[in-house]
């Protein structure tokens, strides 16, 4: 029985081999990104256990494909993209047993959300309740720093569809603040 | 550009500007007000997303094999602790820069170029002069940061707005990059302390930082 996977860098278990230093640098880099990845995954999945699994699988996948990461400066966007795809893959693999967030919120009360000042608390709740098609591009843009073009490529949408989704996401959040939603004249989304 | 298009663009990216949108905002008070509201909302969205949602552990797990973490965890924990200790001061500077910028969301709502006189006043307060840059400065304020007044500028690039803090009293050994609160940034060493540049996207940050580094001069050595 193996007590570590073959994918784990050998340098991390104390064996010195050629390339071990580079592997250790990559390992360190990936691990340093873990909090960011987990936060990103949590906002996508709304479920801690699932988010941890997504990050775990993503890091494993990233490690196997580490040769593809040519520029470490791009590692954050690269890893976030893998997390997003891993999350999407979950839904392709199987229909997950879904728990209605409204039910969960009603059942668990405020304990589901961290304590913040009331505005931000309400906003966090509202973001969590945004449909995934609006939540995902918003999180990619604000948390991930992806441009509209990058989001469009990643989600296989047209740029105008991404603009529409981002607009609608923020427009829904506007109402929280008692602001009048802007008229939504964007109609249906253009295909990619 | 009509108001509906302008509002969709603002809603899709309150801090992103284009020439056409900027022109529309100059002519349309209602859309300009809408942008101000959205910029303020954006600051709150960034705050809201910064902390992971405290969602409860789900009722089922999928593939919960801790395959990655087990073997490497001890070594990495030690290394991470050492790294955090070594980088503590620099990370703290980046964190404080981001916190300062996020706390001043109105800085991203500027559309008109700041007058030379107003910009000069802000820079003079820190003993600095700015040579001509290819960017239009749409916000300039002298801000109290880590015990000193520092110029807090927002410049308009071809595609978006970027924040520049000229940190005369903060030195960094080498370029640092960071990503926090949905903002990407770099802090680069300069002849006059360091310069922090932040934007919603990391594209062209280095180019902007380099141009600003070359443009900033000390009043003492100005000809």
Interface residues (C-beta under 8 A of the other chain):
Chain A: X3 X4 X5 X7 X8 X9 X12 X13 X14 X27 X28 X31 X32 X36 X38 X39 X42 X43 X46 X47 X48 X49 X50 X51 X52 X53 X56 X57 X59 X60 X63 X73 X76 X90 X96 X97 X99 X104 X108 X111 X112 X113 X114 X116 X119 X120 X123 X124 X127 X128 X138 X139 X141 X142 X143 X145 X146 X147 X148 X162 X163 X164 X166 X167 X168 X170 X171 X173 X174 X177 X179 X182 X183 X185 X186
Chain B: X4 X7 X8 X9 X11 X12 X13 X14 X34 X37 X38 X41 X42 X44 X45 X46 X47 X48 X49 X51 X52 X53 X54 X55 X56 X57 X58 X59 X60 X61 X62 X63 X64 X65 X66 X67 X68 X69 X70 X71 X72 X75 X76 X79 X80 X83 X177 X179 X182 X183 X184 X200 X201 X202 X203
